[in-house]
């Protein structure tokens, strides 16, 4: 995937998040505009989750879970869930 692809996903994700906040009239104080590096990490996590099937999303981020200890270092569970819920235009 090219930098242009990631930059477009960032642009659309940030626009969608802002639009969602305006439509609902609520503000997620934890939301920060995303960037290309975060989108790359997010896509990597999605690919990993497609390869390693665990019962719950939170299971991928458990500190004592040894399948992929780097998950917590790459992105927090909260950031992953916020990006998926409020932002990413990948499936919109």
C-alpha positions in Angstrom: 0.0 0.0 0.0 1.2 3.4 -0.9 1.7 6.5 1.3 -1.2 8.1 -0.7 -3.5 5.3 0.4 -2.6 5.7 4.1 -2.9 9.5 3.8 -6.4 9.2 2.2 -7.5 6.8 4.9 -6.3 9.3 7.6 -8.1 12.2 5.9 -11.4 10.3 5.6 -11.1 8.8 9.0 -10.6 12.2 10.7 -13.4 13.7 8.6 -15.8 10.9 9.6 -14.9 11.2 13.3 -15.6 14.9 13.2 -18.9 14.4 11.3 -20.0 11.7 13.8 -19.4 14.0 16.7 -21.3 16.8 15.1 -24.2 14.5 14.2 -24.5 13.0 17.6 -23.7 16.2 19.5 -21.3 14.3 21.7 -17.6 14.7 22.0 -15.2 11.8 22.7 -12.5 13.6 24.8 -10.2 10.6 24.1 -10.3 11.0 20.3 -7.3 12.5 18.7 -6.9 12.8 14.9 -5.2 9.8 13.6 -2.1 9.7 11.4 -0.6 7.4 8.7 1.6 5.5 11.2 -1.4 4.7 13.5 -3.4 3.5 10.5 -0.6 1.2 9.4 -0.5 -0.2 12.9 -4.3 -0.6 12.9 -4.3 -2.5 9.6 -1.4 -4.7 10.9 -3.5 -5.5 14.0 -6.5 -6.4 11.8 -4.3 -8.7 9.7 -2.9 -10.3 12.8 -6.4 -10.8 14.3 -7.4 -12.5 11.0 -4.6 -15.0 11.4 -4.8 -15.6 15.1 -8.4 -16.2 16.3 -9.1 -15.3 19.9 -12.5 -15.2 21.6 -12.4 -11.5 22.6 -10.7 -8.4 21.2 -9.3 -7.7 24.6 -7.5 -11.0 24.6 -5.1 -9.7 22.0 -3.9 -7.0 24.4 -3.6 -9.0 27.6 -0.2 -8.5 29.3 0.1 -12.2 30.3 -0.9 -13.5 26.9 2.2 -14.7 25.0 1.0 -15.2 21.5 1.8 -11.6 20.6 3.2 -9.5 23.4 4.0 -6.6 21.0 0.2 -5.9 20.6 0.1 -3.7 23.7 3.2 -1.8 22.6 1.8 -1.2 19.1 -1.5 0.3 20.2 -3.6 0.4 23.4 -6.9 -1.5 23.5 -8.7 1.8 24.0 -7.1 3.4 20.9 -7.9 0.3 18.8 -11.5 0.3 19.8 -11.9 4.1 19.4 -10.4 4.0 16.0 -12.6 1.2 14.9 -15.8 2.6 16.5 -15.5 6.3 15.8 -13.1 6.5 12.9 -11.7 4.2 10.4 -13.3 4.7 7.0 -11.9 1.4 5.8 -15.3 -0.3 6.0 -17.6 2.7 5.5 
